[in-house]
């Protein structure tokens, strides 16, 4: 019985260690890969992502979005406000949980 539990714990421990080692090896492969020169296609992809990030920060939203995009977004927000009520739909809702009262009340 005790031997069975020890074997079960050792197998759990070994699987956890192997997962941890695989993650670390995978992470170290990425770190060492950054030290090497990137493939030209990978470099182009990374450059485009950085360029889009810069443009997005400057524009304050989606890049190269025309008036049609803004019109569709405003229509969608208006439809959702009609359907679900008032409030700013572009922000994450704030939840307020009250503590339950577990004290007995006289009847």
Rosetta constraint file for C-alpha pairs under 8 A:
AtomPair CA 1 CA 5 HARMONIC 6.44 0.50
AtomPair CA 2 CA 6 HARMONIC 6.18 0.50
AtomPair CA 3 CA 7 HARMONIC 6.16 0.50
AtomPair CA 4 CA 8 HARMONIC 6.15 0.50
AtomPair CA 5 CA 9 HARMONIC 6.11 0.50
AtomPair CA 6 CA 10 HARMONIC 6.03 0.50
AtomPair CA 7 CA 11 HARMONIC 6.13 0.50
AtomPair CA 8 CA 12 HARMONIC 6.25 0.50
AtomPair CA 9 CA 13 HARMONIC 6.00 0.50
AtomPair CA 10 CA 14 HARMONIC 5.98 0.50
AtomPair CA 11 CA 15 HARMONIC 6.11 0.50
AtomPair CA 12 CA 16 HARMONIC 6.22 0.50
AtomPair CA 13 CA 17 HARMONIC 6.15 0.50
AtomPair CA 14 CA 18 HARMONIC 6.04 0.50
AtomPair CA 15 CA 19 HARMONIC 6.17 0.50
AtomPair CA 16 CA 20 HARMONIC 6.18 0.50
AtomPair CA 17 CA 21 HARMONIC 6.09 0.50
AtomPair CA 18 CA 22 HARMONIC 6.09 0.50
AtomPair CA 19 CA 23 HARMONIC 6.24 0.50
AtomPair CA 20 CA 24 HARMONIC 6.25 0.50
AtomPair CA 21 CA 25 HARMONIC 6.00 0.50
AtomPair CA 22 CA 26 HARMONIC 6.03 0.50
AtomPair CA 23 CA 27 HARMONIC 6.08 0.50
AtomPair CA 24 CA 28 HARMONIC 6.01 0.50
AtomPair CA 25 CA 29 HARMONIC 6.12 0.50
AtomPair CA 26 CA 30 HARMONIC 6.54 0.50
AtomPair CA 27 CA 31 HARMONIC 6.36 0.50
AtomPair CA 28 CA 32 HARMONIC 6.05 0.50
AtomPair CA 29 CA 33 HARMONIC 5.96 0.50
AtomPair CA 30 CA 34 HARMONIC 6.36 0.50
AtomPair CA 31 CA 35 HARMONIC 6.89 0.50
AtomPair CA 32 CA 36 HARMONIC 6.94 0.50
AtomPair CA 33 CA 37 HARMONIC 7.86 0.50
AtomPair CA 33 CA 38 HARMONIC 7.89 0.50
AtomPair CA 34 CA 38 HARMONIC 7.33 0.50
AtomPair CA 38 CA 42 HARMONIC 6.10 0.50
AtomPair CA 38 CA 43 HARMONIC 5.66 0.50
AtomPair CA 39 CA 43 HARMONIC 6.02 0.50
AtomPair CA 40 CA 44 HARMONIC 6.13 0.50
AtomPair CA 41 CA 45 HARMONIC 6.20 0.50
AtomPair CA 42 CA 46 HARMONIC 6.15 0.50
AtomPair CA 43 CA 47 HARMONIC 6.04 0.50
AtomPair CA 44 CA 48 HARMONIC 6.17 0.50
AtomPair CA 45 CA 49 HARMONIC 6.32 0.50
AtomPair CA 46 CA 50 HARMONIC 6.25 0.50
AtomPair CA 47 CA 51 HARMONIC 6.08 0.50
AtomPair CA 48 CA 52 HARMONIC 6.07 0.50
AtomPair CA 49 CA 53 HARMONIC 6.15 0.50
AtomPair CA 50 CA 54 HARMONIC 6.26 0.50
AtomPair CA 51 CA 55 HARMONIC 6.25 0.50
AtomPair CA 52 CA 56 HARMONIC 5.90 0.50
AtomPair CA 52 CA 63 HARMONIC 7.31 0.50
AtomPair CA 53 CA 57 HARMONIC 6.24 0.50
AtomPair CA 54 CA 58 HARMONIC 6.33 0.50
AtomPair CA 55 CA 59 HARMONIC 6.03 0.50
AtomPair CA 55 CA 63 HARMONIC 6.44 0.50
AtomPair CA 56 CA 60 HARMONIC 5.78 0.50
AtomPair CA 56 CA 61 HARMONIC 5.55 0.50
AtomPair CA 56 CA 62 HARMONIC 5.95 0.50
AtomPair CA 56 CA 63 HARMONIC 5.52 0.50
AtomPair CA 57 CA 61 HARMONIC 7.01 0.50
AtomPair CA 59 CA 63 HARMONIC 6.64 0.50
AtomPair CA 65 CA 69 HARMONIC 5.81 0.50
AtomPair CA 65 CA 70 HARMONIC 7.45 0.50
AtomPair CA 66 CA 70 HARMONIC 6.87 0.50
AtomPair CA 67 CA 71 HARMONIC 6.07 0.50
AtomPair CA 68 CA 72 HARMONIC 6.10 0.50
AtomPair CA 69 CA 73 HARMONIC 6.10 0.50
AtomPair CA 70 CA 74 HARMONIC 6.12 0.50
AtomPair CA 71 CA 75 HARMONIC 6.20 0.50
AtomPair CA 72 CA 76 HARMONIC 6.12 0.50
AtomPair CA 73 CA 77 HARMONIC 6.15 0.50
AtomPair CA 74 CA 78 HARMONIC 6.11 0.50
AtomPair CA 75 CA 79 HARMONIC 6.13 0.50
AtomPair CA 76 CA 80 HARMONIC 6.15 0.50
AtomPair CA 77 CA 81 HARMONIC 6.08 0.50
AtomPair CA 77 CA 89 HARMONIC 6.97 0.50
AtomPair CA 78 CA 82 HARMONIC 6.21 0.50
AtomPair CA 79 CA 83 HARMONIC 6.18 0.50
AtomPair CA 80 CA 84 HARMONIC 5.82 0.50
AtomPair CA 80 CA 85 HARMONIC 7.66 0.50
AtomPair CA 80 CA 89 HARMONIC 7.94 0.50
AtomPair CA 81 CA 85 HARMONIC 4.96 0.50
AtomPair CA 81 CA 86 HARMONIC 5.60 0.50
AtomPair CA 81 CA 87 HARMONIC 7.36 0.50
AtomPair CA 81 CA 89 HARMONIC 7.41 0.50
AtomPair CA 82 CA 86 HARMONIC 7.54 0.50
